[in-house]
């Protein structure tokens, strides 16, 4: 078995493309969860119950609390855009928090046999997991 090393410019180009892909994922996650959190904070419980089944099973305080958490994590995942001095710690915390929310939502929707929302959470997990795993090793 032989090993091949990439020239430095090719390795740097590969890292740049990976960085761009991760920033794209982070932007999508931020937009999705800001919108979802905003809806949970501003919509009436009746509307939320029509859109999603779980608000009917919980209290209003939990639904609003989840909305606040989603918005905070969505902002944190873009924290380095606000200031490069912040570093990657908020991104890792936000990605881990969003991943936990997505897994919990996937389990709930899978048990409820809600295929559409289950697939949405599978997609969200598929773009959050690489952000969490790969951001640990990249500079920005």
Secondary structure, DSSP 8 states (H G I E B T S, - for coil): -------HHHHHHHHHHHHHHHHHHHHHHHHHHHHHHHHHHHS-HHHHHHH-SGGGGS-HHHHHHHHHHHHHHHHHTTHHHH-TTS-SHHHHHHHHHHHHHHHHHHHHHHHTT-HHHHHHHHHHHHHHHHHHHHHTTS--
